[in-house]
Amino acid sequence: MVLGSALMVVAGSRVRLIPLYFLSIFATALALAGTGLAPSFALALILLAVAGAANGIDNVATDTILQKRVPDALLGRVFSVRFLTYSAGEALAYSAGGLIVDAVGPRSMYLLAGTATAVAGFFILLVIIPVSTRKV
């Protein structure tokens, strides 16, 4: 994650954030699924590093997009909701993830996590595309 965040510092304002955000979501999904399919531990570690870097990019891109697009008067509220839902989702994911790993094993869990991440990214795209193409 540190590497992804550092890459965002270097890239700065030279990148288009929304496409980069989606690219990072799908890179995370592919890396997680790849971890589940990895034939060796070394390859699994490399793929987890890719997932972490992509997640670092996602985190910085998300915060930057919100800071640029949300009116200052609402920014605190929006970040409160963002981190509340993130924290609640994380608590649920850890609980459910532990049970699923017990039931199906870690490899299957990585495949499931990659698939779920890709599906979530796809549904976000379905919501964002119509909104971004509206005339204002």
C-alpha positions in Angstrom: 0.0 0.0 0.0 2.9 2.3 0.7 4.2 1.8 -2.8 0.8 2.7 -4.3 0.5 5.8 -2.2 4.0 6.9 -3.1 3.2 6.4 -6.8 0.3 8.7 -6.4 2.6 11.3 -4.9 4.9 11.0 -7.9 2.0 11.0 -10.4 0.3 13.9 -8.8 -2.1 15.8 -10.9 -0.7 14.3 -14.2 -3.2 11.3 -14.1 -6.9 11.2 -14.6 -8.2 10.0 -11.2 -11.5 8.3 -12.0 -10.0 6.0 -14.7 -7.0 5.3 -12.4 -9.4 4.6 -9.5 -11.2 1.9 -11.6 -8.0 0.5 -12.9 -6.8 0.1 -9.3 -10.0 -1.6 -8.3 -9.7 -4.2 -11.1 -6.0 -4.6 -10.6 -6.7 -5.5 -7.0 -9.4 -7.9 -8.1 -7.0 -9.6 -10.6 -4.2 -9.8 -8.1 -6.4 -11.3 -5.4 -7.8 -13.9 -7.8 -4.3 -14.6 -9.1 -3.2 -15.2 -5.5 -5.8 -17.9 -5.2 -4.5 -19.5 -8.4 -0.8 -19.0 -7.8 1.3 -22.2 -8.1 3.9 -21.0 -5.7 4.2 -19.0 -2.5 6.6 -16.6 -4.1 4.2 -15.7 -6.9 1.4 -15.4 -4.3 3.5 -12.8 -2.4 4.2 -10.8 -5.5 0.5 -10.8 -6.4 -0.4 -9.7 -2.8 2.2 -6.8 -3.2 0.4 -5.8 -6.5 -3.0 -5.9 -4.7 -1.6 -3.8 -1.9 -0.1 -1.2 -4.3 -3.3 -1.0 -6.2 -5.2 -0.6 -2.9 -2.9 2.3 -2.0 -3.6 4.0 -5.3 -7.3 3.4 -4.8 -7.2 5.0 -1.3 -5.4 8.1 -2.4 -7.5 8.5 -5.6 -10.7 8.1 -3.6 -9.8 10.8 -1.1 -8.5 13.1 -3.8 -11.6 12.8 -5.9 -13.8 13.5 -2.9 -11.7 16.5 -1.9 -11.9 18.0 -5.4 -15.6 17.3 -6.1 -17.4 17.7 -2.7 -18.2 21.2 -1.6 -16.2 22.3 1.4 -19.3 22.7 3.6 -20.1 19.0 3.1 -16.6 17.5 3.0 -16.5 16.5 6.7 -19.9 14.8 6.5 -18.9 12.9 3.3 -15.7 11.7 4.8 -17.5 10.6 8.0 -19.9 8.5 5.9 -17.1 7.1 3.8 -15.1 6.0 6.8 -18.1 4.8 8.7 -19.2 2.5 5.8 -15.6 1.4 5.2 -15.1 0.5 8.9 -18.4 -1.3 9.1 -17.7 -3.2 5.9 -14.2 -4.1 7.1 -15.6 -5.5 10.4 -18.2 -7.5 8.5 -15.6 -8.7 6.0 -13.2 -9.9 8.7 -15.9 -11.8 10.5 -17.3 -13.4 7.3 -13.9 -13.9 5.8 -12.7 -16.0 8.8 -15.8 -18.2 8.5 -15.4 -18.6 4.8 -11.7 -19.4 5.1 -12.6 -22.1 7.6 -15.2 -23.5 5.2 -13.4 -23.4 1.9 -9.7 -22.7 2.5 -7.5 -19.7 1.7 -7.1 -20.3 -2.0 -10.8 -20.3 -2.6 -11.2 -17.3 -0.4 -8.7 -15.3 -2.5 -10.6 -16.3 -5.6 -13.9 -15.2 -4.0 -12.3 -11.9 -2.8 -11.0 -11.2 -6.3 -14.4 -12.0 -7.8 -16.3 -9.9 -5.2 -14.0 -7.0 -5.8 -14.4 -7.1 -9.5 -18.2 -7.3 -9.1 -18.3 -4.4 -6.8 -16.1 -2.4 -9.2 -18.5 -3.3 -12.0 -21.5 -2.2 -10.1 -19.8 1.1 -9.2 -19.2 1.6 -12.9 -22.8 1.0 -13.7 -23.8 3.7 -11.3 -21.0 6.2 -12.2 -21.3 6.0 -16.0 -24.9 7.2 -16.3 -24.2 9.9 -13.7 -21.0 11.1 -15.5 -22.7 11.3 -18.9 -25.7 13.5 -17.8 -25.7 17.1 -19.1 -25.4 19.6 -16.3 
